[in-house]
Amino acid sequence: MPQNDLTSVSHAQTAATSPRPRKVPRILVLGGGSVGLYVARRLRRKLKKREAAIVVVDPRPYMTYAPFLPEAGAGSIDARDVVAPHRRALKGIDVLQGKVTAIEHGRKHVTITPEEGDAYEVSYDELVVGLGSVSRTLPIPGLAETAIGFKNVEEAIAVRNHVINRLDVASSTWDAELRTRMLTFTFVGGGFAGIEALAEIEDMARYATRQYDTISPEDLRFVMIEGTGRILPEVTEPMSLYALDTMKKRGIEFHLNTFLSSCEGGHVVTSTGVEFDSDTVVWTAGVRANPVIKEASDLPVDKMGRVAVTPTLQVVTEDGEIVEGAWAAGDCAAVPDVLNPGSFCPPNAQHAIRQAKRLADNIVARHKGGEPKDYEHKNVGVVASLGLYKGVAELFGWLKLRGPLAWLAHRGYHVMAMPTGNRKIRILIGWMGQFLMGRELVSLGSLHDPRNEFRAAAVPPKEKQKVVQTATTSAGK
């Protein structure tokens, strides 16, 4: 770790017990995702170092741009290009790598547990909660042991490697039943995350069959299990039906108004009685606010475990009293939608990034004696990729696009939203490389356990007793 980072950690750890007041107020940002990264960057641009010290806490050393995970999983974008390294993106900002395990706003202290070493406390003057969300799972038999999520870049790459590995193994398998199981891929959850992940992975897998003499695209079975009566609830019903019909024509099997009942040992059982074997189960059935907010925090939360906030993104009690020095936004906050009274802003990147900018501006306003403003955002529309050159888009309330134009709108919007110019350029170069040279279809499954082969080859040490006996026998002779 660089010396300046060591200094930052040291200051953060000792600040809680230091009796001396700080020269400048400390703004502690919990989470380095869309909210945390954009809040911190905007604060740093508007507040000089002598006006505020900014500290970001996150267990990962990078921010993941979630809308690009399906393309990273399909190999359309290099996995490293969908993340923004904190050390590069957060210039002039202290970064602490660790997990937030307790929030005590009454004392203005946060407990941080690093990957190695003891937990420590950090004090602050103002708190920004942008801890995001985690996968929302259910107590389904076999789910924890069999399924994999699609919430971060590690999971997206693991799904890609696993799918290609199943093709590799199935191509040399003559057991028909086993082969069918290997070539059956199940996705659970028909929202944006699930549909885009399924569409991109299916597109990649069918393209990959060109490399196998013994596997045809028709041998692959892709299954979507969705608990409601439609997919893509974020778009209008006609667009949802168009996406459904388009994907059915590609041979994707849909089970709507259906729930996953069990997947023990890869044997999938649905609530409607459908049963089949599948080596691949991908869970994308929603998210929930980071549990530390409800379980280890004194901040007010709603019934869903989200931080309760006003339209100005200030934390508020059940009685409507503002909690001074506390702000929240993104997936972990119940942000009122002022344009749709009685509802809350959906947990997506479009809102998270815009909320982050408003939150930062409100903190700056308070620092300079001004008043915070409400977060108000009229939805510019939604875009969704359905695989290479395929997509749906609804923009500005009147423009509806399908196919290649919608796909271009999806790519254009998200590459512009990707933080740092470095990553924008890398993504564009990757797309051009794929267009000219095609997809790169190699499974690197050993990445997930790189020491496995070495462990198998390692010679076990001799037992001490046997060594002593051998030495004694040699001495007697």
C-alpha positions as CSV (number, residue, x, y, z in Angstrom):
1,M,0.0,0.0,0.0
2,P,1.3,3.5,-0.9
3,Q,2.6,5.6,2.0
4,N,-0.2,8.2,1.6
5,D,-2.8,5.4,1.9
6,L,-1.2,4.2,5.1
7,T,-1.3,7.7,6.4
8,S,-5.0,7.9,5.5
9,V,-5.8,4.7,7.3
10,S,-3.8,5.7,10.3
11,H,-5.7,9.0,10.6
12,A,-9.0,7.4,10.1
13,Q,-8.3,4.8,12.8
14,T,-7.1,7.3,15.4
15,A,-9.6,10.1,14.7
16,A,-12.3,8.4,16.8
17,T,-10.2,8.6,20.0
18,S,-8.3,11.8,19.3
19,P,-9.4,14.6,21.8
20,R,-8.3,17.3,19.4
21,P,-10.9,18.7,17.0
22,R,-10.3,18.3,13.3
23,K,-9.2,21.4,11.4
24,V,-11.6,20.6,8.6
25,P,-14.9,18.7,8.7
26,R,-14.8,15.1,7.5
27,I,-17.5,13.7,5.1
28,L,-17.6,10.0,5.3
29,V,-19.1,8.2,2.3
30,L,-20.1,4.6,2.8
31,G,-20.0,2.7,-0.4
32,G,-17.9,3.2,-3.5
33,G,-20.6,2.3,-6.0
34,S,-22.6,4.6,-8.3
35,V,-23.7,6.8,-5.4
36,G,-20.5,6.9,-3.4
37,L,-18.2,7.5,-6.3
38,Y,-20.2,10.3,-7.9
39,V,-20.9,12.0,-4.6
40,A,-17.2,11.9,-3.6
41,R,-16.0,13.2,-7.0
42,R,-18.5,16.0,-7.1
43,L,-17.8,17.1,-3.5
44,R,-14.1,17.1,-4.3
45,R,-14.6,19.4,-7.3
46,K,-16.7,21.8,-5.3
47,L,-15.1,21.7,-1.9
48,K,-11.4,22.4,-1.5
49,K,-9.2,20.2,0.8
50,R,-9.2,23.0,3.4
51,E,-13.0,23.0,3.3
52,A,-13.7,19.3,3.8
53,A,-11.9,16.0,4.1
54,I,-13.6,13.2,2.1
55,V,-13.3,9.5,2.9
56,V,-14.8,6.7,0.9
57,V,-15.3,3.2,2.4
58,D,-15.9,0.1,0.3
59,P,-14.8,-3.6,0.5
60,R,-13.8,-3.6,-3.1
61,P,-11.1,-1.4,-4.7
62,Y,-13.3,-0.4,-7.6
63,M,-16.8,0.6,-8.6
64,T,-18.8,-1.7,-10.9
65,Y,-21.0,-0.3,-13.6
66,A,-23.8,-2.8,-13.3
67,P,-25.6,-2.1,-16.6
68,F,-22.6,-3.5,-18.5
69,L,-22.4,-6.7,-16.5
70,P,-24.4,-8.7,-19.1
71,E,-22.1,-7.6,-21.9
72,A,-19.1,-8.4,-19.7
73,G,-20.6,-11.8,-19.1
74,A,-21.0,-12.4,-22.8
75,G,-17.5,-11.3,-23.6
76,S,-18.6,-8.1,-25.5
77,I,-16.6,-6.0,-23.0
78,D,-13.5,-6.9,-21.1
79,A,-14.3,-7.5,-17.4
80,R,-11.7,-4.9,-16.3
81,D,-13.4,-2.2,-18.4
82,V,-16.7,-2.3,-16.6
83,V,-15.1,-1.3,-13.3
84,A,-13.6,2.1,-12.3
85,P,-10.7,1.7,-9.9
86,H,-11.1,3.9,-6.8
87,R,-7.5,4.9,-6.7
88,R,-7.7,6.3,-10.2
89,A,-11.3,7.7,-10.1
90,L,-11.1,9.3,-6.6
91,K,-8.1,11.6,-6.9
92,G,-7.6,13.7,-3.8
93,I,-10.0,11.5,-1.8
94,D,-9.0,9.1,1.0
95,V,-10.1,5.5,0.3
96,L,-10.5,2.8,3.0
97,Q,-10.9,-0.7,1.8
98,G,-13.1,-2.6,4.2
99,K,-16.7,-3.6,5.1
100,V,-19.0,-1.4,7.1
101,T,-20.2,-3.5,10.0
102,A,-21.8,-0.9,12.2
103,I,-23.2,2.6,12.0
104,E,-23.6,4.7,15.2
105,H,-24.8,8.1,14.0
106,G,-25.6,9.1,17.6
107,R,-21.9,9.0,18.3
108,K,-21.0,9.8,14.7
109,H,-18.8,6.7,14.4
110,V,-18.7,3.9,11.9
111,T,-17.1,0.5,12.4
112,I,-15.0,-0.8,9.5
113,T,-13.8,-4.4,9.2
114,P,-10.9,-4.8,6.8
115,E,-10.3,-8.1,4.9
116,E,-7.4,-8.7,7.3
117,G,-6.7,-7.3,10.7
118,D,-8.9,-6.0,13.5
119,A,-12.0,-3.8,13.0
120,Y,-11.6,-0.1,13.8
121,E,-13.8,2.9,14.1
122,V,-13.9,6.1,12.1
123,S,-15.5,9.3,13.2
124,Y,-17.1,11.9,10.9
125,D,-19.0,15.2,10.8
126,E,-21.3,14.3,7.9
127,L,-22.3,10.9,6.7
128,V,-23.4,9.7,3.2
129,V,-24.9,6.3,3.0
130,G,-24.6,4.7,-0.4
131,L,-24.1,1.1,0.5
132,G,-26.2,-0.2,-2.4
133,S,-28.0,-3.5,-2.3
134,V,-27.3,-7.2,-2.2
135,S,-29.1,-10.1,-3.9
136,R,-32.5,-10.8,-2.5
137,T,-32.7,-14.6,-2.0
138,L,-35.3,-16.9,-0.6
139,P,-35.0,-20.1,1.5
140,I,-35.3,-22.4,-1.6
141,P,-33.8,-25.9,-1.2
142,G,-30.5,-26.1,-3.1
143,L,-30.4,-22.4,-4.1
144,A,-27.3,-21.5,-2.0
145,E,-25.4,-24.6,-3.1
146,T,-26.3,-24.6,-6.8
147,A,-27.1,-21.2,-8.0
148,I,-24.9,-18.2,-8.8
149,G,-25.9,-14.5,-8.7
150,F,-25.3,-11.8,-11.4
151,K,-24.7,-8.8,-9.1
152,N,-21.0,-8.2,-9.6
153,V,-18.3,-8.6,-12.2
154,E,-16.9,-11.7,-10.5
155,E,-20.2,-13.5,-10.8
156,A,-20.7,-12.3,-14.4
157,I,-17.4,-13.8,-15.5
158,A,-18.0,-16.9,-13.5
159,V,-21.3,-17.5,-15.4
160,R,-19.5,-16.9,-18.7
161,N,-16.7,-19.4,-17.9
162,H,-19.2,-21.9,-16.6
163,V,-21.4,-21.8,-19.7
164,I,-18.5,-22.2,-22.1
165,N,-17.1,-25.0,-19.9
166,R,-20.4,-26.8,-20.1
167,L,-20.2,-26.6,-23.9
168,D,-16.6,-27.9,-23.9
169,V,-17.4,-30.9,-21.7
170,A,-20.7,-31.7,-23.4
171,S,-19.0,-31.7,-26.8
172,S,-17.0,-34.8,-25.7
173,T,-19.9,-36.5,-23.8
174,W,-21.9,-39.3,-25.4
175,D,-24.3,-39.8,-22.5
176,A,-27.5,-38.2,-23.8
177,E,-29.1,-37.5,-20.4
178,L,-25.9,-36.0,-19.0
179,R,-25.4,-33.9,-22.2
180,T,-28.9,-32.5,-22.0
181,R,-28.3,-31.5,-18.4
182,M,-25.1,-29.7,-19.3
183,L,-26.7,-27.8,-22.1
184,T,-29.7,-26.6,-20.1
185,F,-29.2,-23.1,-18.7
186,T,-31.8,-21.7,-16.2
187,F,-32.3,-18.1,-15.2
188,V,-34.6,-16.9,-12.4
189,G,-36.0,-13.4,-12.5
190,G,-37.4,-11.6,-15.5
191,G,-36.5,-8.0,-14.7
192,F,-33.9,-5.9,-16.5
193,A,-30.9,-7.7,-14.9
194,G,-32.3,-11.2,-15.6
195,I,-33.5,-10.6,-19.2
196,E,-30.3,-8.8,-20.3
197,A,-28.1,-11.5,-18.7
198,L,-30.1,-14.3,-20.3
199,A,-30.3,-12.6,-23.7
200,E,-26.5,-11.8,-23.8
201,I,-25.4,-15.2,-22.5
202,E,-27.8,-17.1,-24.8
203,D,-26.6,-15.0,-27.8
204,M,-23.0,-15.8,-26.9
205,A,-23.6,-19.5,-26.3
206,R,-25.4,-20.1,-29.6
207,Y,-22.6,-18.2,-31.4
208,A,-20.1,-20.4,-29.7
209,T,-21.6,-23.6,-31.1
210,R,-19.9,-22.8,-34.4
211,Q,-16.7,-24.0,-32.8
212,Y,-18.2,-27.4,-31.9
213,D,-18.8,-30.1,-34.5
214,T,-21.0,-32.1,-32.1
215,I,-23.2,-29.3,-30.8
216,S,-25.8,-27.3,-32.7
217,P,-27.6,-24.2,-31.5
218,E,-30.8,-26.3,-31.3
219,D,-29.1,-28.5,-28.6
220,L,-29.0,-25.6,-26.2
221,R,-32.0,-25.1,-23.9
222,F,-32.4,-21.7,-22.1
223,V,-35.1,-21.4,-19.5
224,M,-36.5,-18.2,-17.8
225,I,-38.6,-18.6,-14.6
226,E,-40.5,-15.5,-13.6
227,G,-43.0,-15.1,-10.7
228,T,-45.1,-12.4,-12.4
229,G,-47.1,-12.5,-15.6
230,R,-44.7,-10.4,-17.7
231,I,-41.0,-9.7,-18.2
232,L,-39.3,-6.3,-18.1
233,P,-41.8,-4.5,-15.9
234,E,-39.8,-1.3,-16.3
235,V,-41.1,-0.9,-19.9
236,T,-44.6,-0.6,-21.3
237,E,-46.6,-3.7,-21.9
238,P,-46.3,-3.6,-25.7
239,M,-42.5,-3.4,-25.5
240,S,-42.5,-6.2,-22.9
241,L,-44.6,-8.4,-25.2
242,Y,-42.3,-7.6,-28.1
243,A,-39.2,-8.6,-26.1
244,L,-41.0,-11.8,-25.0
245,D,-42.0,-12.7,-28.5
246,T,-38.5,-11.9,-29.9
247,M,-36.8,-14.1,-27.3
248,K,-39.3,-17.0,-27.8
249,K,-38.5,-17.0,-31.5
250,R,-34.9,-17.5,-30.5
251,G,-35.9,-20.7,-28.7
252,I,-35.8,-19.4,-25.2
253,E,-38.4,-21.1,-22.9
254,F,-40.4,-18.9,-20.5
255,H,-42.3,-19.9,-17.4
256,L,-44.4,-16.9,-16.3
257,N,-46.4,-16.8,-13.1
258,T,-44.0,-19.5,-11.9
259,F,-41.7,-19.7,-8.9
260,L,-38.6,-21.8,-8.3
261,S,-39.5,-24.4,-5.7
262,S,-36.2,-26.3,-5.5
263,C,-32.9,-26.8,-7.4
264,E,-31.2,-29.4,-5.2
265,G,-28.3,-31.1,-7.0
266,G,-29.2,-29.2,-10.2
267,H,-32.7,-30.8,-10.4
268,V,-35.0,-27.8,-11.0
269,V,-38.6,-28.0,-9.7
270,T,-41.1,-25.1,-10.3
271,S,-44.3,-24.2,-8.5
272,T,-46.3,-25.3,-11.6
273,G,-44.8,-28.9,-11.4
274,V,-42.3,-28.6,-14.2
275,E,-39.1,-30.5,-13.5
276,F,-35.8,-30.8,-15.4
277,D,-32.1,-31.1,-14.7
278,S,-29.8,-28.1,-15.2
279,D,-26.1,-27.6,-14.5
280,T,-26.6,-23.9,-14.6
281,V,-28.9,-21.8,-12.4
282,V,-28.5,-18.1,-12.4
283,W,-30.4,-16.1,-9.8
284,T,-31.4,-12.5,-10.7
285,A,-34.7,-12.3,-8.8
286,G,-34.3,-8.8,-7.3
287,V,-32.2,-7.0,-4.7
288,R,-32.6,-5.7,-1.2
289,A,-30.9,-2.9,0.7
290,N,-27.6,-3.7,2.3
291,P,-28.6,-5.5,5.5
292,V,-26.1,-3.6,7.8
293,I,-28.4,-0.6,7.6
294,K,-31.3,-2.4,9.3
295,E,-29.3,-4.9,11.5
296,A,-26.3,-2.8,12.7
297,S,-27.3,0.9,12.4
298,D,-29.2,3.5,14.4
299,L,-30.5,5.2,11.3
300,P,-34.3,5.2,10.7
301,V,-35.3,2.7,8.1
302,D,-38.6,1.7,6.3
303,K,-40.2,-1.7,6.4
304,M,-38.0,-2.8,3.5
305,G,-34.8,-2.0,5.4
306,R,-34.0,1.1,3.4
307,V,-32.8,4.4,4.9
308,A,-35.7,6.8,5.2
309,V,-35.0,10.1,3.5
310,T,-36.7,13.3,2.4
311,P,-36.7,14.4,-1.3
312,T,-33.6,16.4,-0.4
313,L,-31.9,13.1,0.4
314,Q,-31.5,13.9,4.1
315,V,-32.2,11.1,6.5
316,V,-35.5,11.6,8.3
317,T,-37.2,10.0,11.3
318,E,-40.7,8.5,11.3
319,D,-42.0,11.7,12.9
320,G,-40.6,13.7,10.0
321,E,-37.6,15.1,11.9
322,I,-34.4,15.7,9.9
323,V,-31.4,13.7,11.2
324,E,-28.7,16.3,11.0
325,G,-25.5,15.3,9.3
326,A,-26.9,12.2,7.6
327,W,-27.7,11.7,3.9
328,A,-28.5,8.7,1.8
329,A,-29.3,7.7,-1.8
330,G,-29.4,4.9,-4.3
331,D,-30.6,1.3,-3.8
332,C,-30.3,1.5,0.0
333,A,-32.5,4.6,0.4
334,A,-36.3,5.1,0.1
335,V,-36.1,8.2,-2.0
336,P,-39.6,9.7,-2.6
337,D,-40.5,10.3,-6.3
338,V,-41.8,13.9,-6.2
339,L,-43.2,13.5,-9.7
340,N,-45.2,10.5,-8.6
341,P,-46.5,11.2,-5.1
342,G,-46.7,8.1,-2.9
343,S,-44.1,6.1,-4.8
344,F,-40.3,5.8,-4.6
345,C,-37.6,6.1,-7.1
346,P,-36.6,2.7,-8.6
347,P,-33.2,1.2,-7.7
348,N,-31.4,1.6,-11.0
349,A,-28.2,3.3,-12.1
350,Q,-30.0,6.2,-13.8
351,H,-31.5,7.4,-10.5
352,A,-28.4,6.5,-8.4
353,I,-26.1,8.7,-10.5
354,R,-28.5,11.6,-10.6
355,Q,-29.3,11.3,-6.9
356,A,-25.6,11.3,-6.1
357,K,-25.1,14.6,-7.9
358,R,-28.0,16.3,-6.2
359,L,-26.9,14.9,-2.8
360,A,-23.4,16.4,-3.3
361,D,-24.8,19.7,-4.4
362,N,-27.0,19.8,-1.3
363,I,-24.1,19.1,1.1
364,V,-22.2,21.9,-0.6
365,A,-25.2,24.2,-0.3
366,R,-25.4,23.5,3.5
367,H,-21.7,24.1,3.9
368,K,-22.0,27.5,2.3
369,G,-25.2,28.5,4.1
370,G,-27.7,27.6,1.4
371,E,-30.7,25.4,1.4
372,P,-30.8,21.9,-0.1
373,K,-33.1,21.2,-3.0
374,D,-35.4,18.3,-3.8
375,Y,-34.2,15.5,-6.0
376,E,-36.5,15.6,-9.0
377,H,-35.9,13.6,-12.1
378,K,-38.2,13.1,-15.0
379,N,-37.3,9.7,-16.4
380,V,-35.7,10.1,-19.8
381,G,-36.6,6.5,-20.7
382,V,-35.3,3.0,-20.5
383,V,-33.0,1.0,-22.7
384,A,-32.4,-2.8,-22.7
385,S,-30.1,-5.0,-24.6
386,L,-31.5,-8.4,-25.9
387,G,-28.2,-9.6,-27.3
388,L,-25.9,-8.4,-30.1
389,Y,-27.7,-5.9,-32.4
390,K,-31.0,-6.5,-30.6
391,G,-32.8,-4.4,-28.0
392,V,-35.8,-2.3,-26.9
393,A,-35.8,1.3,-25.9
394,E,-38.4,3.9,-24.8
395,L,-37.1,7.4,-24.7
396,F,-38.7,10.8,-23.8
397,G,-42.1,9.2,-23.4
398,W,-42.7,9.1,-27.2
399,L,-39.8,7.5,-29.0
400,K,-39.9,3.7,-29.1
401,L,-37.1,1.8,-30.7
402,R,-36.7,-1.9,-31.4
403,G,-33.8,-4.0,-32.8
404,P,-30.5,-2.5,-33.8
405,L,-31.5,1.1,-33.2
406,A,-32.5,0.3,-29.6
407,W,-29.3,-1.7,-29.1
408,L,-27.3,1.3,-30.3
409,A,-29.2,3.6,-27.9
410,H,-28.4,1.2,-25.1
411,R,-24.7,1.2,-25.8
412,G,-24.5,4.9,-26.4
413,Y,-26.3,5.9,-23.2
414,H,-24.4,3.6,-21.0
415,V,-20.9,4.3,-22.4
416,M,-21.6,8.0,-21.8
417,A,-22.6,7.2,-18.2
418,M,-19.5,5.1,-17.5
419,P,-17.2,7.0,-15.2
420,T,-13.8,8.1,-16.3
421,G,-12.7,8.8,-19.9
422,N,-10.2,6.0,-19.6
423,R,-12.9,3.4,-19.3
424,K,-15.1,4.9,-22.0
425,I,-12.2,4.7,-24.5
426,R,-11.4,1.1,-23.5
427,I,-15.0,0.0,-23.9
428,L,-15.2,1.6,-27.4
429,I,-11.9,0.0,-28.5
430,G,-13.2,-3.4,-27.2
431,W,-16.4,-3.1,-29.2
432,M,-14.5,-2.2,-32.3
433,G,-12.2,-5.2,-31.8
434,Q,-15.2,-7.5,-31.4
435,F,-16.8,-6.2,-34.5
436,L,-13.6,-6.8,-36.6
437,M,-12.5,-10.1,-35.1
438,G,-15.6,-11.6,-33.5
439,R,-16.2,-12.8,-29.9
440,E,-13.4,-14.3,-27.8
441,L,-14.8,-17.7,-26.6
442,V,-12.4,-19.2,-24.1
443,S,-13.3,-20.6,-20.8
444,L,-10.8,-19.8,-18.0
445,G,-12.6,-21.7,-15.3
446,S,-9.4,-22.4,-13.5
447,L,-9.3,-18.7,-12.5
448,H,-11.8,-19.4,-9.8
449,D,-9.5,-21.9,-8.1
450,P,-6.0,-21.3,-9.6
451,R,-4.2,-23.5,-7.0
452,N,-6.3,-26.6,-7.6
453,E,-3.8,-28.2,-10.0
454,F,-0.8,-27.3,-7.9
455,R,-2.5,-28.8,-4.8
456,A,-3.1,-32.0,-6.7
457,A,0.5,-32.2,-7.9
458,A,2.0,-31.4,-4.5
459,V,3.8,-34.2,-2.7
460,P,2.5,-34.6,0.9
461,P,5.2,-34.2,3.6
462,K,6.5,-37.3,5.3
463,E,5.1,-38.1,8.8
464,K,7.7,-37.3,11.6
465,Q,7.4,-40.7,13.2
466,K,8.3,-42.5,10.0
467,V,11.3,-40.2,9.5
468,V,12.5,-41.0,13.1
469,Q,12.1,-44.7,12.6
470,T,14.0,-44.7,9.3
471,A,16.9,-42.7,10.9
472,T,17.1,-45.1,13.9
473,T,17.2,-48.2,11.6
474,S,20.0,-46.6,9.5
475,A,22.0,-45.9,12.7
476,G,21.7,-49.5,13.9
477,K,23.1,-50.9,10.7
